[in-house]
Amino acid sequence: MESAFKNQQDRIHHLETFINRFRYQATKAKQVQSRIKELDKIERIDLPDDEKTIHFSFPQPPSSGRMVSEFRNVAKSYGEKQVFQGVNFVINRGDRIALVGVNGAGKSTLIKLLAGAEIVTRGEFRLGHNVEVDYFAQDQYKALDPSARLIDDLASVAPTAVSDQTRLRTLLGCFLFSDDDVFKRIGVLSGGERNRYAMARMLLQPPNFLLLDEPTNHLDLQAKDVLLEALQKFTGTAVFVSHDRYFIDKLATRIFQIEGGGLYDYPGNYEDFLWQKERRESGEPFFPR
């Protein structure tokens, strides 16, 4: 729309310039009238006002040890259903890892294992020195008290340094909860609003190991861009599940592909992953970790 608006404004300027220049020249009367008619027929494009958007950045967390998490020959199953087996990897400080795979491959299961929300069936899982974990689930808002008001709920989890109402209102304002919105009860919020609030709540106690399951769900395009920018500046470690290829490509430094009960570890972003995956499947040499 912005591009169309610019092109239209250029055309309007060109027509008006011609009309004003030759309006009183008899030899140009026909051309002037033609351009006046064209100008009158133009349906003007009106750009909408800029929408409010989320402005925030993650507070930088305390540093963890170099090794953040490790899987050694890990298997996970639910009864007879084997999700994956023989999984080995080391996550290092500063990694931003995207988990990809078809639905049901085990992405959410893996992130729950990293969060300690599930336990491994076999093998060893360990966290590194000084690692603080926070897990943002797809249905994170379900853990919130629907009867609580936003400002009161936020105050209940806020550290002393940011517990005054002015700072809490500022944080909520960053997530588009302004004025009387801060007194809304969690239960009346829409899905997108509840996800935004759950994210704001998480930021009060920033960890150094973020686990995010579909963090862009219910966020509009502007909010996704701001979240992306914040995560790019985040100095901790992040593992995330997303189906948004643009989000993955701009954020990931490693890709874990879960496929056929195994895990393939690719360095780089989503474009690098696609190239390496194609070479692996065709039998050509490539350089996974």
Secondary structure, DSSP 8 states (H G I E B T S, - for coil): -HHHHHHHHHHHHHHHHHHHHHTT-GGGHHHHHHHHHHHHH------------------------SEEEEEEEEEEEETTEEEEEEEEEEEETT-EEEEE-STTSSHHHHHHHHHTSS--SEEEEEE-TT--EEEE-TTGGGGS-TTSBHHHHHHHH--GGG-SHHHHHHHHHHTT--GGGGG-BGGGS-HHHHHHHHHHHHHTS--SEEEEESTTTT--HHHHHHHHHHHHH--SEEEEE---HHHHHHH-SEEEEEETTEEEEEES-HHHHHHHHHHHHHT------
